[in-house]
Structures are given as C-alpha cells and as structure tokens.
Amino acid sequence: MTHRKAIGILGGTFDPVHYGHLVAAQYAAYGFHLNRVIFMPAAQPPHKNAVNVLEARHRLAMIQLAIADNPVFEMSTLEIERSGISYTVDTVETMLRTYPDMDLYFIMGMDSLYILDTWKDVQRLVAMCRFIVVTRPNYCLNRSEPALQAVPEQFWDRADFLEIPAMDISSTDLRARVRQGKPIRYLVPPAVEKYIYDHALYQGD
C-alpha cells in the first residue's frame, strides 16, 4: 500500500523570517513525514496594517536565503502574485487544486489558534485541510478557555499539536532590535542578517 504524499504550508508575513519559523517548519516536516514545507508569504495579511509590512521583494529574498540549504523547504509567491488581502481559505483552496494527490497540512502557532474564529470562511477552511499547531515545551491546552470557545468543533478532530523547542523570537522584536542598534545574530540565519544590514532594512519607524 502506497502512502499519499503530504505537504505543509507555513504562512505569515516573514518580516523578517527567523529561526523560529525554520524550527517550526523542520519539526513539522519530521513529525508528520511531510515531503515539502512551503513558505507562503502574505501580500497583505488581514490582521495587520499593510502600510507597516516590508515590501514583498525583500521578504521573498530573505526567505530564499533562509531556506536555501534545506531541500524540503520551498517558497511560493501565490499570495504575493494574487495581491490584495491574503486569506488562508483562498490559498488552501488553490493549493488543493494544484496538488490534488497530496494531503495538505496548514502549520500555525498558538497565537493564530486564539483568533481562528475571525478568519474568513473558517468552517470551510477547517473542512479542507489538516492543521499542525506548534506549541512551546510542556504547554497544556485548555479547551475550556473562553478564548477558544469560538473555534469550530470540527477543528479539534483535524488538528495535531506539535511541541517544538522554546524560541522566544518574534519578527516584531527583531525589527525593534535593528531599529535600536541591538544585535540580531543567532536569531536569524547569517545570510538574512547580512541582507537586512546590506539593504538598511528596519532602520526607521
């Protein structure tokens, strides 16, 4: 019996991409036998001010540098080319048409789970793919939390939780560190660090 191939989608603004993203993708690939993990940078995330998001060409370039040495990782410009607000349900629908013979996993963090009910057509999205929710070590999910009551019931049957090493890295903090002249070495791949300084990114507000 042959097993269907599987791919994972890791979405986000990647502004900039950092080791937290890479660790989540690698652990998901290993833990769920994913043949590929596709980094999917958003053109305009629905929950963020598009004015404050770095232009796509720089974010794409940094992702390419970050994933260059991992044959399992690749990048898609689907949402960038589609432009406008990047809705996950539209992306997953397109990916299912593109890879009809593969199982599809959407990789997300716990922060996204808490606002899942605000996503576009979330009921339809939940029916289309499985989810890998990455958590910190020893995290204990309490489904009775008020903030999780709006999560569609079907989600819990289609979600797996994946513990990854604690890496308290955020793109927001990285941008602030660059702006304040603080080091970002060992928080991002060396090639990404070099790109940020070579192109004077995140220097102003």
C-alpha positions in Angstrom: 0.0 0.0 0.0 1.4 3.4 -1.0 1.0 6.4 1.2 -0.1 9.7 -0.2 2.5 12.4 -0.1 2.0 15.3 2.2 2.9 19.0 2.1 2.8 21.6 4.8 2.0 25.3 4.3 3.6 27.8 6.6 2.1 31.2 6.2 3.0 34.6 7.6 4.4 37.9 6.7 8.0 36.7 7.4 9.0 40.3 8.2 11.7 39.1 8.7 11.9 35.3 8.5 13.8 33.9 11.6 14.9 30.7 13.3 11.5 30.3 15.0 9.9 29.9 11.6 12.6 27.5 10.4 12.4 25.3 13.5 8.6 25.0 13.3 8.9 24.0 9.7 11.6 21.4 10.3 9.9 19.8 13.2 6.6 19.7 11.3 8.3 18.1 8.3 9.9 15.4 10.5 7.0 14.8 12.8 4.4 14.4 10.1 6.5 13.0 7.3 5.9 16.0 5.0 7.5 15.8 1.6 7.7 19.5 1.4 7.1 22.6 3.6 6.0 25.6 1.5 6.7 29.0 3.0 3.8 31.2 1.9 4.5 35.0 2.5 1.3 37.1 2.6 0.8 40.1 0.3 -1.5 41.8 2.8 -2.3 39.9 6.0 -5.9 40.6 7.1 -4.9 41.2 10.8 -2.1 43.6 10.1 -1.7 47.1 8.8 -0.4 46.7 5.3 1.4 50.0 5.4 3.8 48.6 8.1 4.7 45.4 6.2 8.0 45.4 4.3 7.7 45.3 0.6 7.4 41.8 -0.8 10.7 41.7 -2.8 12.8 42.0 0.4 10.7 39.4 2.3 10.9 37.0 -0.6 14.7 37.4 -0.9 15.2 36.8 2.8 13.1 33.6 2.8 15.0 32.3 -0.2 18.3 32.9 1.7 17.0 31.3 4.8 15.7 28.1 3.2 18.4 27.6 0.5 20.2 24.8 2.4 17.1 22.7 3.1 15.8 20.6 0.2 12.5 20.0 1.9 11.7 23.7 2.1 10.4 25.8 -0.7 8.7 29.2 -1.2 5.5 30.1 -3.0 4.7 33.5 -4.3 1.0 32.6 -4.7 -0.3 35.2 -2.2 2.1 37.9 -3.4 1.0 37.4 -7.0 -2.6 37.4 -6.1 -2.2 40.6 -4.2 -4.9 42.2 -2.0 -5.7 40.7 1.4 -4.3 37.2 1.8 -6.9 34.8 3.1 -5.8 31.4 4.1 -9.0 29.7 2.8 -8.3 31.0 -0.7 -4.7 29.8 -0.6 -5.6 26.3 0.7 -8.3 26.0 -2.0 -5.8 26.9 -4.7 -3.2 24.5 -3.3 -5.7 21.6 -3.2 -6.3 22.2 -6.9 -2.6 22.4 -7.6 -1.8 19.2 -5.6 -4.9 17.1 -5.7 -3.0 13.9 -5.0 -1.4 15.2 -1.8 -2.5 15.6 1.8 -2.4 19.2 2.9 -1.4 20.5 6.4 -1.5 24.1 7.5 1.1 24.9 10.1 0.2 27.5 12.6 1.1 28.9 16.0 -1.0 29.0 19.1 -1.4 32.8 18.7 -3.3 32.1 15.4 -5.5 29.5 17.1 -6.8 32.1 19.5 -8.1 34.2 16.6 -9.1 31.4 14.3 -12.8 32.3 14.6 -12.0 35.7 12.9 -10.6 34.0 9.8 -12.5 34.2 6.5 -14.8 31.2 5.9 -13.2 29.3 8.8 -15.8 26.5 8.7 -14.9 25.8 5.0 -11.2 26.1 5.7 -11.3 23.5 8.5 -13.0 21.1 6.2 -10.3 21.4 3.5 -7.1 20.5 5.3 -5.5 19.3 8.5 -3.7 21.6 10.9 -0.4 21.4 12.8 -0.4 23.7 15.8 3.1 24.3 17.2 3.4 24.8 20.9 6.1 25.5 23.5 7.5 22.7 25.6 5.1 21.4 28.3 2.3 23.5 27.0 -1.1 22.2 28.2 -4.0 23.2 26.1 -7.2 24.0 28.0 -10.1 23.8 25.5 -12.4 25.3 28.1 -10.7 28.6 27.9 -13.2 31.3 26.9 -11.0 32.5 24.0 -11.2 29.0 22.4 -15.0 28.6 22.6 -15.5 30.1 19.2 -13.1 27.6 17.5 -15.2 25.3 15.2 -15.7 22.0 16.8 -14.6 20.2 13.7 -11.2 21.8 14.0 -10.2 19.7 17.1 -10.7 16.5 15.0 -8.4 17.8 12.3 -5.7 19.4 14.4 -2.5 17.9 15.8 -0.3 19.7 18.3 3.4 19.7 17.9 5.9 20.7 20.7 8.9 22.5 19.5 11.9 23.9 21.4 11.2 27.2 23.1 12.4 30.0 20.9 11.2 33.4 22.1 11.8 35.1 18.8 9.4 37.4 17.0 9.6 39.4 13.9 8.3 42.4 15.8 11.1 42.2 18.3 13.7 41.7 15.5 12.6 44.8 13.7 12.8 46.8 17.0 16.3 45.4 17.8 17.6 46.5 14.4 16.0 50.0 14.8 17.6 50.3 18.2 21.0 49.1 17.1 20.9 45.9 19.0 22.3 42.6 17.7 20.2 40.0 15.9 23.0 37.5 15.4 21.8 33.9 16.2 18.2 35.0 15.9 18.1 34.9 12.1 20.3 32.9 9.6 23.6 34.8 8.8 22.5 35.4 5.2 19.3 37.0 6.4 21.2 39.2 8.9 23.6 40.3 6.2 20.7 41.1 3.8 19.0 43.2 6.4 22.1 45.4 7.0 23.2 45.5 3.4 19.7 46.9 2.4 19.4 49.1 5.5 16.0 47.4 6.4 14.0 48.3 9.6 16.2 51.3 10.3 13.3 53.7 10.7 9.8 53.5 12.2 
